[in-house]
Amino acid sequence: MSAYTPGPWYAAPTTPENIAIITIEGQLICDPCPMSRADARLIAAAPELACLLSRLAGFAAHHASDSALAAGGRDLVADARALLARIEGAP
């Protein structure tokens, strides 16, 4: 994967209107800015989402011959791989 700052990341309110995204060590990921708490939680979950997506894509690829995955799983694996490629910096 490309070199993003490893997680976990957290949404940390800095004022009633502003939220910063920080690492567990306190490293700033995203400057405090107005955003909803839901958006902040989604951004903070990004490293874990990327890791889980990678694990799911690997699992699905390994079980691609299973009947449940054979029916519609190939598209899911392709979508997961495409999203991982974007996360890793592919155009």
N, C-alpha and C positions, 0 to 999 in steps of 0.2 A: 504494500500500500504506500501511497505517497506520504510524505512526512507531515502529517497534521499532529498537533499536540495531543498526546495520549490522554484518554479520560481516566477517571471520571471527571466530567464537568458539572458545574452546579450553577443554578440561577440564584444570584444574590442581589436582593433589592438594595439599592444605594440611596434612594430617596423614594417617597411614595409614588413618583412617576417614572423612575428610572430603574433598570435592572441591568446588572453586569453578568457576564458569563465568565466563571473562573474555574481553575483546576482545584483539586483538593489541597494543593500546596499554596494556593492563593494567586497563581499566575493568571493574569488577565487574558481572556480569550477574545472577548467582545466588549468594546467600550460601553460604559453605561449609556443607554439611550432609551427613549420611550419605546416600549414594546409591551404587548400583553404578557401576562404571566404564562399563558398557554404557549405563546411563541417562544418565550424564554425556556420553558421546560423542554420543548421540542429541540431547540438548538443545543441545550445542555445534554440531551440524550444522544446526540449525533455519533460520538465515538462508539457507544454501546450498540446503537442501531447498525452501524457499519460492520461491527464484529459479528453481531447476530445474523445479519444478512449473509455474510461470508460463510458462516457455519451452516445456515439453512441451504444455501446454494450447494455446498459440498455434500451435505446429507442427501439432498434431492438428486444430485448427479449420481451419487453412489447407488441410490435406489431407483434409478430411472427405468429399470426393467420391471419393477413392481407394477401390477395392473392399475392401481390408483394413480400412480405418477405417470404411467404411460398414457393415460387418457388425456390429462391436461397439464401434467407437471412439466413437460418440456418447455411450454411457453413460460411458465413461472420461473424455471431455471434460467431461460434466456433473458427474461426481464431482470432477474436478480443479478446476473452477470453483467448486463448492460448498466445497471445502476452502480454496481461495484466499480466498473470501469470509469464511470463519471466521477465517483468519489476519489478514485486513484488518479484523476486528472486527464483521462482520455477525452478527446473532443466529442 
